[in-house]
Amino acid sequence: MHYVYIIQSIPHPHRFYTGATKDLKRRLAEHNRHDGEYSSRYKPWIIKTYRAFQFKEMAIAFERYLKTPSGPAFAKKRL
């Protein structure tokens, strides 16, 4: 399975990050461990929501959509 996820910063609850991965637990651990990335400034993170896709192409397309200007509104309303 391929996952598209939205994580939320615990100390900055208005900060979200959207990504795609094949291993959701590993990727969350990476966000909470790494330095020097956008996500490192707002760690620790929790998973707000995720969606599973059978095909990688579908997951990538959905992730790209969520990163468009209308994506956050869609996520807030439906995810």
SEFIZA-3560 file (N, C-alpha, C; in Angstrom, 3 decimals):
REM SEFIZA-3560
<numar><xx>0.842</xx><yy>-1.185</yy><zz>0.000</zz><atom>N</atom></numar>
<numar><xx>0.000</xx><yy>0.000</yy><zz>0.000</zz><atom>CA</atom></numar>
<numar><xx>0.883</xx><yy>1.243</yy><zz>0.000</zz><atom>C</atom></numar>
<numar><xx>0.323</xx><yy>2.321</yy><zz>-0.517</zz><atom>N</atom></numar>
<numar><xx>0.989</xx><yy>3.623</yy><zz>-0.544</zz><atom>CA</atom></numar>
<numar><xx>0.093</xx><yy>4.605</yy><zz>0.206</zz><atom>C</atom></numar>
<numar><xx>0.696</xx><yy>5.421</yy><zz>1.029</zz><atom>N</atom></numar>
<numar><xx>-0.058</xx><yy>6.300</yy><zz>1.913</zz><atom>CA</atom></numar>
<numar><xx>0.219</xx><yy>7.765</yy><zz>1.617</zz><atom>C</atom></numar>
<numar><xx>-0.826</xx><yy>8.556</yy><zz>1.687</zz><atom>N</atom></numar>
<numar><xx>-0.719</xx><yy>10.003</yy><zz>1.697</zz><atom>CA</atom></numar>
<numar><xx>-1.140</xx><yy>10.403</yy><zz>3.102</zz><atom>C</atom></numar>
<numar><xx>-0.310</xx><yy>11.228</yy><zz>3.736</zz><atom>N</atom></numar>
<numar><xx>-0.559</xx><yy>11.553</yy><zz>5.131</zz><atom>CA</atom></numar>
<numar><xx>-0.490</xx><yy>13.049</yy><zz>5.370</zz><atom>C</atom></numar>
<numar><xx>-1.175</xx><yy>13.463</yy><zz>6.423</zz><atom>N</atom></numar>
<numar><xx>-1.073</xx><yy>14.826</yy><zz>6.926</zz><atom>CA</atom></numar>
<numar><xx>-0.687</xx><yy>14.696</yy><zz>8.387</zz><atom>C</atom></numar>
<numar><xx>0.426</xx><yy>15.339</yy><zz>8.745</zz><atom>N</atom></numar>
<numar><xx>0.850</xx><yy>15.337</yy><zz>10.140</zz><atom>CA</atom></numar>
<numar><xx>0.678</xx><yy>16.741</yy><zz>10.698</zz><atom>C</atom></numar>
<numar><xx>0.489</xx><yy>16.800</yy><zz>12.014</zz><atom>N</atom></numar>
<numar><xx>0.265</xx><yy>18.066</yy><zz>12.707</zz><atom>CA</atom></numar>
<numar><xx>1.325</xx><yy>18.239</yy><zz>13.777</zz><atom>C</atom></numar>
<numar><xx>1.868</xx><yy>19.446</yy><zz>13.876</zz><atom>N</atom></numar>
<numar><xx>2.861</xx><yy>19.754</yy><zz>14.897</zz><atom>CA</atom></numar>
<numar><xx>2.180</xx><yy>19.818</yy><zz>16.258</zz><atom>C</atom></numar>
<numar><xx>2.784</xx><yy>19.220</yy><zz>17.265</zz><atom>N</atom></numar>
<numar><xx>2.226</xx><yy>19.288</yy><zz>18.617</zz><atom>CA</atom></numar>
<numar><xx>2.447</xx><yy>20.676</yy><zz>19.232</zz><atom>C</atom></numar>
<numar><xx>3.681</xx><yy>21.232</yy><zz>19.197</zz><atom>N</atom></numar>
<numar><xx>3.853</xx><yy>22.556</yy><zz>19.815</zz><atom>CA</atom></numar>
<numar><xx>3.267</xx><yy>23.709</yy><zz>18.996</zz><atom>C</atom></numar>
<numar><xx>3.052</xx><yy>23.487</yy><zz>17.702</zz><atom>N</atom></numar>
<numar><xx>2.479</xx><yy>24.508</yy><zz>16.812</zz><atom>CA</atom></numar>
<numar><xx>1.291</xx><yy>23.886</yy><zz>16.080</zz><atom>C</atom></numar>
<numar><xx>0.130</xx><yy>23.746</yy><zz>16.743</zz><atom>N</atom></numar>
<numar><xx>-0.987</xx><yy>22.997</yy><zz>16.155</zz><atom>CA</atom></numar>
<numar><xx>-1.553</xx><yy>23.562</yy><zz>14.862</zz><atom>C</atom></numar>
<numar><xx>-1.175</xx><yy>24.767</yy><zz>14.481</zz><atom>N</atom></numar>
<numar><xx>-1.638</xx><yy>25.330</yy><zz>13.204</zz><atom>CA</atom></numar>
<numar><xx>-0.720</xx><yy>24.934</yy><zz>12.049</zz><atom>C</atom></numar>
<numar><xx>0.348</xx><yy>24.178</yy><zz>12.326</zz><atom>N</atom></numar>
<numar><xx>1.301</xx><yy>23.741</yy><zz>11.297</zz><atom>CA</atom></numar>
<numar><xx>1.013</xx><yy>22.304</yy><zz>10.892</zz><atom>C</atom></numar>
<numar><xx>0.923</xx><yy>22.091</yy><zz>9.574</zz><atom>N</atom></numar>
<numar><xx>0.669</xx><yy>20.773</yy><zz>9.020</zz><atom>CA</atom></numar>
<numar><xx>1.710</xx><yy>20.477</yy><zz>7.955</zz><atom>C</atom></numar>
<numar><xx>1.909</xx><yy>19.205</yy><zz>7.686</zz><atom>N</atom></numar>
<numar><xx>2.815</xx><yy>18.773</yy><zz>6.629</zz><atom>CA</atom></numar>
<numar><xx>2.133</xx><yy>17.633</yy><zz>5.898</zz><atom>C</atom></numar>
<numar><xx>2.168</xx><yy>17.657</yy><zz>4.579</zz><atom>N</atom></numar>
<numar><xx>1.559</xx><yy>16.619</yy><zz>3.754</zz><atom>CA</atom></numar>
<numar><xx>2.657</xx><yy>15.878</yy><zz>3.012</zz><atom>C</atom></numar>
<numar><xx>2.556</xx><yy>14.558</yy><zz>2.973</zz><atom>N</atom></numar>
<numar><xx>3.557</xx><yy>13.767</yy><zz>2.267</zz><atom>CA</atom></numar>
<numar><xx>2.986</xx><yy>12.437</yy><zz>1.817</zz><atom>C</atom></numar>
<numar><xx>3.833</xx><yy>11.647</yy><zz>1.167</zz><atom>N</atom></numar>
<numar><xx>3.448</xx><yy>10.315</yy><zz>0.689</zz><atom>CA</atom></numar>
<numar><xx>4.582</xx><yy>9.352</yy><zz>1.022</zz><atom>C</atom></numar>
<numar><xx>4.212</xx><yy>8.121</yy><zz>1.331</zz><atom>N</atom></numar>
<numar><xx>5.206</xx><yy>7.121</yy><zz>1.702</zz><atom>CA</atom></numar>
<numar><xx>4.617</xx><yy>5.724</yy><zz>1.559</zz><atom>C</atom></numar>
<numar><xx>5.489</xx><yy>4.757</yy><zz>1.596</zz><atom>N</atom></numar>
<numar><xx>5.052</xx><yy>3.361</yy><zz>1.606</zz><atom>CA</atom></numar>
<numar><xx>5.045</xx><yy>2.814</yy><zz>3.038</zz><atom>C</atom></numar>
<numar><xx>5.803</xx><yy>3.433</yy><zz>3.935</zz><atom>N</atom></numar>
<numar><xx>5.908</xx><yy>2.995</yy><zz>5.331</zz><atom>CA</atom></numar>
<numar><xx>5.604</xx><yy>4.176</yy><zz>6.247</zz><atom>C</atom></numar>
<numar><xx>4.376</xx><yy>4.269</yy><zz>6.695</zz><atom>N</atom></numar>
<numar><xx>3.896</xx><yy>5.421</yy><zz>7.453</zz><atom>CA</atom></numar>
<numar><xx>4.591</xx><yy>5.566</yy><zz>8.805</zz><atom>C</atom></numar>
<numar><xx>4.770</xx><yy>4.484</yy><zz>9.537</zz><atom>N</atom></numar>
<numar><xx>5.420</xx><yy>4.560</yy><zz>10.850</zz><atom>CA</atom></numar>
<numar><xx>6.868</xx><yy>5.027</yy><zz>10.731</zz><atom>C</atom></numar>
<numar><xx>7.581</xx><yy>4.494</yy><zz>9.753</zz><atom>N</atom></numar>
<numar><xx>8.979</xx><yy>4.883</yy><zz>9.555</zz><atom>CA</atom></numar>
<numar><xx>9.075</xx><yy>6.357</yy><zz>9.184</zz><atom>C</atom></numar>
<numar><xx>8.189</xx><yy>6.801</yy><zz>8.313</zz><atom>N</atom></numar>
<numar><xx>8.244</xx><yy>8.190</yy><zz>7.856</zz><atom>CA</atom></numar>
<numar><xx>7.930</xx><yy>9.165</yy><zz>8.989</zz><atom>C</atom></numar>
<numar><xx>6.967</xx><yy>8.845</yy><zz>9.843</zz><atom>N</atom></numar>
<numar><xx>6.670</xx><yy>9.712</yy><zz>10.986</zz><atom>CA</atom></numar>
<numar><xx>7.885</xx><yy>9.788</yy><zz>11.911</zz><atom>C</atom></numar>
<numar><xx>8.525</xx><yy>8.662</yy><zz>12.141</zz><atom>N</atom></numar>
<numar><xx>9.728</xx><yy>8.653</yy><zz>12.976</zz><atom>CA</atom></numar>
<numar><xx>10.822</xx><yy>9.525</yy><zz>12.358</zz><atom>C</atom></numar>
<numar><xx>10.955</xx><yy>9.494</yy><zz>11.049</zz><atom>N</atom></numar>
<numar><xx>11.946</xx><yy>10.344</yy><zz>10.373</zz><atom>CA</atom></numar>
<numar><xx>11.633</xx><yy>11.825</yy><zz>10.564</zz><atom>C</atom></numar>
<numar><xx>10.369</xx><yy>12.193</yy><zz>10.438</zz><atom>N</atom></numar>
<numar><xx>9.989</xx><yy>13.592</yy><zz>10.646</zz><atom>CA</atom></numar>
<numar><xx>10.347</xx><yy>14.042</yy><zz>12.058</zz><atom>C</atom></numar>
<numar><xx>10.149</xx><yy>13.180</yy><zz>13.024</zz><atom>N</atom></numar>
<numar><xx>10.409</xx><yy>13.539</yy><zz>14.409</zz><atom>CA</atom></numar>
<numar><xx>11.884</xx><yy>13.453</yy><zz>14.787</zz><atom>C</atom></numar>
<numar><xx>12.704</xx><yy>12.831</yy><zz>13.974</zz><atom>N</atom></numar>
<numar><xx>14.113</xx><yy>12.632</yy><zz>14.281</zz><atom>CA</atom></numar>
<numar><xx>15.035</xx><yy>13.587</yy><zz>13.524</zz><atom>C</atom></numar>
<numar><xx>14.756</xx><yy>13.892</yy><zz>12.290</zz><atom>N</atom></numar>
<numar><xx>15.683</xx><yy>14.651</yy><zz>11.431</zz><atom>CA</atom></numar>
<numar><xx>15.780</xx><yy>16.126</yy><zz>11.787</zz><atom>C</atom></numar>
<numar><xx>16.935</xx><yy>16.673</yy><zz>11.494</zz><atom>N</atom></numar>
<numar><xx>17.177</xx><yy>18.108</yy><zz>11.624</zz><atom>CA</atom></numar>
<numar><xx>17.429</xx><yy>18.684</yy><zz>10.238</zz><atom>C</atom></numar>
<numar><xx>17.215</xx><yy>19.977</yy><zz>10.081</zz><atom>N</atom></numar>
<numar><xx>17.536</xx><yy>20.636</yy><zz>8.830</zz><atom>CA</atom></numar>
<numar><xx>16.436</xx><yy>20.641</yy><zz>7.795</zz><atom>C</atom></numar>
<numar><xx>15.360</xx><yy>19.941</yy><zz>8.013</zz><atom>N</atom></numar>
<numar><xx>14.236</xx><yy>19.936</yy><zz>7.084</zz><atom>CA</atom></numar>
<numar><xx>13.167</xx><yy>20.900</yy><zz>7.594</zz><atom>C</atom></numar>
<numar><xx>12.198</xx><yy>21.204</yy><zz>6.753</zz><atom>N</atom></numar>
<numar><xx>11.064</xx><yy>22.026</yy><zz>7.181</zz><atom>CA</atom></numar>
<numar><xx>10.409</xx><yy>21.412</yy><zz>8.407</zz><atom>C</atom></numar>
<numar><xx>10.195</xx><yy>20.115</yy><zz>8.355</zz><atom>N</atom></numar>
<numar><xx>9.450</xx><yy>19.471</yy><zz>9.434</zz><atom>CA</atom></numar>
<numar><xx>10.208</xx><yy>19.460</yy><zz>10.757</zz><atom>C</atom></numar>
<numar><xx>11.520</xx><yy>19.600</yy><zz>10.731</zz><atom>N</atom></numar>
<numar><xx>12.291</xx><yy>19.550</yy><zz>11.983</zz><atom>CA</atom></numar>
<numar><xx>12.035</xx><yy>20.783</yy><zz>12.849</zz><atom>C</atom></numar>
<numar><xx>11.641</xx><yy>21.881</yy><zz>12.239</zz><atom>N</atom></numar>
<numar><xx>11.400</xx><yy>23.118</yy><zz>13.002</zz><atom>CA</atom></numar>
<numar><xx>10.166</xx><yy>23.023</yy><zz>13.880</zz><atom>C</atom></numar>
<numar><xx>9.261</xx><yy>22.137</yy><zz>13.554</zz><atom>N</atom></numar>
<numar><xx>7.979</xx><yy>22.085</yy><zz>14.253</zz><atom>CA</atom></numar>
<numar><xx>7.732</xx><yy>20.748</yy><zz>14.948</zz><atom>C</atom></numar>
<numar><xx>8.761</xx><yy>19.938</yy><zz>15.110</zz><atom>N</atom></numar>
<numar><xx>8.573</xx><yy>18.636</yy><zz>15.737</zz><atom>CA</atom></numar>
<numar><xx>8.349</xx><yy>18.780</yy><zz>17.231</zz><atom>C</atom></numar>
<numar><xx>7.727</xx><yy>17.841</yy><zz>17.880</zz><atom>N</atom></numar>
<numar><xx>7.266</xx><yy>16.552</yy><zz>17.370</zz><atom>CA</atom></numar>
<numar><xx>5.936</xx><yy>16.664</yy><zz>16.622</zz><atom>C</atom></numar>
<numar><xx>5.712</xx><yy>15.640</yy><zz>15.794</zz><atom>N</atom></numar>
<numar><xx>4.536</xx><yy>15.566</yy><zz>14.948</zz><atom>CA</atom></numar>
<numar><xx>3.661</xx><yy>14.383</yy><zz>15.347</zz><atom>C</atom></numar>
<numar><xx>2.375</xx><yy>14.512</yy><zz>15.049</zz><atom>N</atom></numar>
<numar><xx>1.434</xx><yy>13.394</yy><zz>15.178</zz><atom>CA</atom></numar>
<numar><xx>0.712</xx><yy>13.248</yy><zz>13.843</zz><atom>C</atom></numar>
<numar><xx>0.211</xx><yy>12.069</yy><zz>13.583</zz><atom>N</atom></numar>
<numar><xx>-0.549</xx><yy>11.843</yy><zz>12.352</zz><atom>CA</atom></numar>
<numar><xx>-1.953</xx><yy>12.392</yy><zz>12.554</zz><atom>C</atom></numar>
<numar><xx>-2.323</xx><yy>13.325</yy><zz>11.698</zz><atom>N</atom></numar>
<numar><xx>-3.675</xx><yy>13.896</yy><zz>11.732</zz><atom>CA</atom></numar>
<numar><xx>-4.630</xx><yy>12.996</yy><zz>10.955</zz><atom>C</atom></numar>
<numar><xx>-4.219</xx><yy>12.595</yy><zz>9.747</zz><atom>N</atom></numar>
<numar><xx>-5.016</xx><yy>11.689</yy><zz>8.925</zz><atom>CA</atom></numar>
<numar><xx>-4.128</xx><yy>11.066</yy><zz>7.857</zz><atom>C</atom></numar>
<numar><xx>-4.593</xx><yy>9.977</yy><zz>7.300</zz><atom>N</atom></numar>
<numar><xx>-3.893</xx><yy>9.358</yy><zz>6.172</zz><atom>CA</atom></numar>
<numar><xx>-4.893</xx><yy>8.596</yy><zz>5.328</zz><atom>C</atom></numar>
<numar><xx>-4.521</xx><yy>8.383</yy><zz>4.091</zz><atom>N</atom></numar>
<numar><xx>-5.322</xx><yy>7.601</yy><zz>3.149</zz><atom>CA</atom></numar>
<numar><xx>-4.411</xx><yy>6.597</yy><zz>2.470</zz><atom>C</atom></numar>
<numar><xx>-4.919</xx><yy>5.401</yy><zz>2.283</zz><atom>N</atom></numar>
<numar><xx>-4.147</xx><yy>4.335</yy><zz>1.650</zz><atom>CA</atom></numar>
<numar><xx>-4.580</xx><yy>4.183</yy><zz>0.197</zz><atom>C</atom></numar>
<numar><xx>-3.602</xx><yy>3.943</yy><zz>-0.666</zz><atom>N</atom></numar>
<numar><xx>-3.835</xx><yy>3.740</yy><zz>-2.092</zz><atom>CA</atom></numar>
<numar><xx>-3.118</xx><yy>2.474</yy><zz>-2.529</zz><atom>C</atom></numar>
<numar><xx>-3.747</xx><yy>1.740</yy><zz>-3.400</zz><atom>N</atom></numar>
<numar><xx>-3.134</xx><yy>0.523</yy><zz>-3.910</zz><atom>CA</atom></numar>
<numar><xx>-1.987</xx><yy>0.837</yy><zz>-4.866</zz><atom>C</atom></numar>
<numar><xx>-2.115</xx><yy>1.912</yy><zz>-5.620</zz><atom>N</atom></numar>
<numar><xx>-1.128</xx><yy>2.242</yy><zz>-6.639</zz><atom>CA</atom></numar>
<numar><xx>-0.382</xx><yy>3.524</yy><zz>-6.283</zz><atom>C</atom></numar>
<numar><xx>0.924</xx><yy>3.495</yy><zz>-6.463</zz><atom>N</atom></numar>
<numar><xx>1.774</xx><yy>4.640</yy><zz>-6.138</zz><atom>CA</atom></numar>
<numar><xx>1.363</xx><yy>5.885</yy><zz>-6.915</zz><atom>C</atom></numar>
<numar><xx>1.025</xx><yy>5.714</yy><zz>-8.181</zz><atom>N</atom></numar>
<numar><xx>0.657</xx><yy>6.852</yy><zz>-9.015</zz><atom>CA</atom></numar>
<numar><xx>-0.554</xx><yy>7.595</yy><zz>-8.458</zz><atom>C</atom></numar>
<numar><xx>-1.515</xx><yy>6.859</yy><zz>-7.922</zz><atom>N</atom></numar>
<numar><xx>-2.705</xx><yy>7.478</yy><zz>-7.344</zz><atom>CA</atom></numar>
<numar><xx>-2.343</xx><yy>8.256</yy><zz>-6.078</zz><atom>C</atom></numar>
<numar><xx>-1.458</xx><yy>7.685</yy><zz>-5.263</zz><atom>N</atom></numar>
<numar><xx>-1.033</xx><yy>8.359</yy><zz>-4.036</zz><atom>CA</atom></numar>
<numar><xx>-0.301</xx><yy>9.655</yy><zz>-4.360</zz><atom>C</atom></numar>
<numar><xx>0.599</xx><yy>9.608</yy><zz>-5.335</zz><atom>N</atom></numar>
<numar><xx>1.359</xx><yy>10.798</yy><zz>-5.717</zz><atom>CA</atom></numar>
<numar><xx>0.421</xx><yy>11.877</yy><zz>-6.262</zz><atom>C</atom></numar>
<numar><xx>-0.536</xx><yy>11.481</yy><zz>-7.058</zz><atom>N</atom></numar>
<numar><xx>-1.492</xx><yy>12.456</yy><zz>-7.614</zz><atom>CA</atom></numar>
<numar><xx>-2.312</xx><yy>13.107</yy><zz>-6.505</zz><atom>C</atom></numar>
<numar><xx>-2.744</xx><yy>12.333</yy><zz>-5.522</zz><atom>N</atom></numar>
<numar><xx>-3.527</xx><yy>12.886</yy><zz>-4.413</zz><atom>CA</atom></numar>
<numar><xx>-2.665</xx><yy>13.801</yy><zz>-3.547</zz><atom>C</atom></numar>
<numar><xx>-1.421</xx><yy>13.401</yy><zz>-3.305</zz><atom>N</atom></numar>
<numar><xx>-0.513</xx><yy>14.269</yy><zz>-2.545</zz><atom>CA</atom></numar>
<numar><xx>-0.317</xx><yy>15.600</yy><zz>-3.266</zz><atom>C</atom></numar>
<numar><xx>-0.103</xx><yy>15.558</yy><zz>-4.557</zz><atom>N</atom></numar>
<numar><xx>0.074</xx><yy>16.792</yy><zz>-5.339</zz><atom>CA</atom></numar>
<numar><xx>-1.172</xx><yy>17.672</yy><zz>-5.246</zz><atom>C</atom></numar>
<numar><xx>-2.350</xx><yy>17.038</yy><zz>-5.318</zz><atom>N</atom></numar>
<numar><xx>-3.585</xx><yy>17.809</yy><zz>-5.200</zz><atom>CA</atom></numar>
<numar><xx>-3.671</xx><yy>18.492</yy><zz>-3.842</zz><atom>C</atom></numar>
<numar><xx>-3.340</xx><yy>17.765</yy><zz>-2.774</zz><atom>N</atom></numar>
<numar><xx>-3.425</xx><yy>18.352</yy><zz>-1.433</zz><atom>CA</atom></numar>
<numar><xx>-2.464</xx><yy>19.522</yy><zz>-1.254</zz><atom>C</atom></numar>
<numar><xx>-1.422</xx><yy>19.585</yy><zz>-2.067</zz><atom>N</atom></numar>
<numar><xx>-0.450</xx><yy>20.673</yy><zz>-1.982</zz><atom>CA</atom></numar>
<numar><xx>-0.795</xx><yy>21.852</yy><zz>-2.899</zz><atom>C</atom></numar>
<numar><xx>-1.910</xx><yy>21.759</yy><zz>-3.622</zz><atom>N</atom></numar>
<numar><xx>-2.376</xx><yy>22.879</yy><zz>-4.443</zz><atom>CA</atom></numar>
<numar><xx>-3.127</xx><yy>23.861</yy><zz>-3.542</zz><atom>C</atom></numar>
<numar><xx>-3.422</xx><yy>25.051</yy><zz>-4.048</zz><atom>N</atom></numar>
<numar><xx>-4.163</xx><yy>26.018</yy><zz>-3.224</zz><atom>CA</atom></numar>
<numar><xx>-5.519</xx><yy>25.516</yy><zz>-2.714</zz><atom>C</atom></numar>
<numar><xx>-6.200</xx><yy>24.668</yy><zz>-3.471</zz><atom>N</atom></numar>
<numar><xx>-7.504</xx><yy>24.167</yy><zz>-3.011</zz><atom>CA</atom></numar>
<numar><xx>-7.379</xx><yy>22.918</yy><zz>-2.139</zz><atom>C</atom></numar>
<numar><xx>-6.206</xx><yy>22.321</yy><zz>-2.083</zz><atom>N</atom></numar>
<numar><xx>-6.009</xx><yy>21.097</yy><zz>-1.299</zz><atom>CA</atom></numar>
<numar><xx>-6.266</xx><yy>21.238</yy><zz>0.188</zz><atom>C</atom></numar>
<numar><xx>-5.729</xx><yy>22.260</yy><zz>0.872</zz><atom>N</atom></numar>
<numar><xx>-5.992</xx><yy>22.405</yy><zz>2.307</zz><atom>CA</atom></numar>
<numar><xx>-7.477</xx><yy>22.570</yy><zz>2.638</zz><atom>C</atom></numar>
<numar><xx>-8.218</xx><yy>23.266</yy><zz>1.785</zz><atom>N</atom></numar>
<numar><xx>-9.657</xx><yy>23.414</yy><zz>2.013</zz><atom>CA</atom></numar>
<numar><xx>-10.350</xx><yy>22.057</yy><zz>1.897</zz><atom>C</atom></numar>
<numar><xx>-9.950</xx><yy>21.264</yy><zz>0.895</zz><atom>N</atom></numar>
<numar><xx>-10.498</xx><yy>19.919</yy><zz>0.740</zz><atom>CA</atom></numar>
<numar><xx>-10.185</xx><yy>19.074</yy><zz>1.972</zz><atom>C</atom></numar>
<numar><xx>-8.947</xx><yy>19.119</yy><zz>2.427</zz><atom>N</atom></numar>
<numar><xx>-8.524</xx><yy>18.320</yy><zz>3.577</zz><atom>CA</atom></numar>
<numar><xx>-9.283</xx><yy>18.720</yy><zz>4.829</zz><atom>C</atom></numar>
<numar><xx>-9.439</xx><yy>20.012</yy><zz>5.043</zz><atom>N</atom></numar>
<numar><xx>-10.143</xx><yy>20.498</yy><zz>6.237</zz><atom>CA</atom></numar>
<numar><xx>-11.602</xx><yy>20.064</yy><zz>6.238</zz><atom>C</atom></numar>
<numar><xx>-12.208</xx><yy>20.060</yy><zz>5.065</zz><atom>N</atom></numar>
<numar><xx>-13.626</xx><yy>19.730</yy><zz>4.950</zz><atom>CA</atom></numar>
<numar><xx>-13.899</xx><yy>18.225</yy><zz>4.949</zz><atom>C</atom></numar>
<numar><xx>-13.001</xx><yy>17.454</yy><zz>4.335</zz><atom>N</atom></numar>
<numar><xx>-13.318</xx><yy>16.043</yy><zz>4.093</zz><atom>CA</atom></numar>
<numar><xx>-12.396</xx><yy>15.028</yy><zz>4.761</zz><atom>C</atom></numar>
<numar><xx>-11.264</xx><yy>15.466</yy><zz>5.279</zz><atom>N</atom></numar>
<numar><xx>-10.365</xx><yy>14.481</yy><zz>5.870</zz><atom>CA</atom></numar>
<numar><xx>-10.371</xx><yy>14.578</yy><zz>7.362</zz><atom>C</atom></numar>
//
